[in-house]
């Protein structure tokens, strides 16, 4: 009986230390990306939120400016190989995907206006989605519905790619 109690305590310690290490990795990623983006996107507002299902091993950040908002989700893996496998499956099931050569080790854009960008950088998989509230832009009243629609697509596409490049650079840095 005593042996099982000691064994259970040992397993609990291993589990808790792994969870703590994962939380620490996510906190370090948050600080690294936040620091980088605050320098490259002056005036943008930062917010970190808890991921769905309260998973401690996923980083979720929102960045916003005026009528634009970008969600960044970063999933760290234990190895590059594990991240590659998960990303390969993501690409397989993405609809209307467009390969991107200029971001990370492997990247695709998909979704509305190809504005959702997913990429892998080393052992990190990153997912970026954007919104653009063009109807709240200062000059929106002078635009036709077609122009609003085109600007919305253009802005979402632009900011998805821009933030993907910035996050990839942040992950590359020290």
N, C-alpha and C positions, 0 to 999 in steps of 0.2 A: 504494500500500500504506500509506504513512504517513498519507494523507488518511483512509483507512478506520479506522485505529487512533485517530486524533484524533476522528473522528465517533463511534466506538464509546465512547470515553471520555466524550464529551459526553452521549451518550444515557444512559450509566450514571450520570453525575452528576445528571442530571435525574430519573431514576428513584429514586435514593437520596434526593435532597432531598425528593421527593414522599412517599416512605415515611416519612422522618423527620418531616415536617410532620404527616402523619396520626397517627403515634405521639404526637407532641407534643399534638395536639388531644385524643386519647383520654386522655392523662395529665392534661391540664387539666380535662377533663370529670370524670374520676375524683375529682380533688381537690375540685372544686366540689360535686359530689353528696355526697361523703363528708362534707365540712365541714357542709353543710346538714343531712344526716340525723343526724349525731352530735348536733346541737343539738336537733332535733325528736324524736329517738327515743333518749333517754338509756337506757343499759343494753343496747342492742342491740349485737351483735357484727358487725363488718365484715370481709369477706374479698374480695379481688380475685383473680380467677382468669383464666387464659389461655383465650380462646375456643377452640372446636373449630377444627381446621385451622390453629391458630396465626395467625389473621388479626390483624394489628396495628391494624386500623381498626375494631375492635369492642370496646366496654367491657363486661365482665361482672363484676358485683358480687353477692355474697350477703350478706344481712343476716339475723341470727337472734336470737331471744329466746325463752327457755324452750323451748317445744315448737312454735314457729312459725319458718318459714324462707321468705325471699323472694329470688327471683333477679331481678336487674335487668340487662337487656341494652340498651345504647344504641348505635345505629348512626348516626354522623354522615355527612351527604352534602354534596356540593359546593354544592348550591343547594336552596332551598325546593321548587322545581319537581321536582327529582329525588326528594326525599324524599316529596313528594305522590304521585308516580307509583308508587313502590315501595309506599307505604302503601295506595294504592287497590287494588293487586294483592293485598296481604295481606288486606284486607277482603273482596275478591271470593271468596277461597278459604277464609275462616274459616267454620267450622260453628257453628250455634246462636249467631250473633253478636247482641249487644245493644248498640245505640248508647249512648254515654255523652256527655252534654253538658257535664259539669263538669270535664273533663280535657283540657288541651292544645288544639290547633287542630282535631283530629279524633281520635276515640277509639272503640274497641269493646271489649266484654268478651265472652269466649267460653270454651269448655272446660267442665270439671266445675264446676258451680255458678256458672258465669260468673265464675270467679275469675281467669282469665288476662286481663290488660288490655294492650292495645296502643294506643299513641297517638303522634301526631305533634305535635311542638312546634318550629315553624320548620323548620330543616333537620336535625332529629334525629328518628329513629323509635325509640321505646322499647317494649320488651316486658317485661312483668312476670308472673311466675308464682309461686304460693304453695303451701306445704304447711302443714298443721296436724296435729300428732301429738296429737290430743285424748285418745287412750287413755293418754297419759302425763301428762295434767293431774292435779293433786292430787286433784280430786273425781271422777275418772273411774270409780272403783269404785261410786259411788252412782248412776251414770247407766245407763239402759237402752241397748241397741244403737241403738235408734231415736234416742234423745237424742244419743248420740255422733255418729251419722251427721249429724244436723241441725246440731250444733255445728261439726262439721268443715266442712260446706258454708258455714255462716255465717261462720266465722273466715277461711276461705280467701277468700271473697268480700270481706269487710271489709278484710283486709290488702292484697289486690290493689288495691282502689280507693284505700285510704289512701296506700299507697306511690306509686301513680301520681300522685296529687295532690301529694305531697311532692316527687317528682322533677320534675314539671312546674314547681313553684314554684322549685326549685333551678335549673332551666334558664333561668327568667325573670330571676332575680337577677343582680347584677353579676358 
